[in-house]
């Protein structure tokens, strides 16, 4: 019984940390959006034109 309870507590803690990490990522994404967009278009260009591979 106690093991089950500790398991649930661990799950809650993991979920909380996951949500916190997501919030941090969302806050950082606005600053990183420019570079991410560059990388995304770069990879898109690679996949769209196989000649560059």
Secondary structure, DSSP 8 states (H G I E B T S, - for coil): -HHHHHHHHHHHHHHHHHHHHHHHHHHHHHHHHHHHHHHHHHHHHHHH-GGG-
